[in-house]
């Protein structure tokens, strides 16, 4: 009975090995054909996340810039409406200078983050094109 079990095992093992090799040959070429698509897809996902992060950074910089501009405008408006009561003293000058510096810093940050966003958006767009090309090539 042991000999018969070993013989059956060998037959099954050989048949399984043959099927596995056959499947490997078939799937191996499919995997190689599909690999560029999935690699491009992964790069596109990363590029999309980076683009989204750059978008949020730009939006935040834009909000800070708008708030800083509003602070200066309100300060100037308040001074002008009360100019008969107030004097343009050093403390007022210092506050206005600080607010103006904030506007300038915010403008710089807005420009930098806007440029970064454009760069990331272009990378994402290129990555999506590569996904499209790879999907047509493998299918």
HUBELFEN-V841864 format. One record per run of one state. SS is the DSSP state (2 for helix, 1 for strand, 0 for the rest). FROM is the first residue (numbers start at 1). TO is the last residue. If there is no record, write none. Layout:
BEGIN
[[SS/FROM/TO] [SS/FROM/TO]]
END
This chain:
BEGIN
[[0/1/1] [2/2/81] [0/82/89] [2/90/138] [0/139/139]]
END
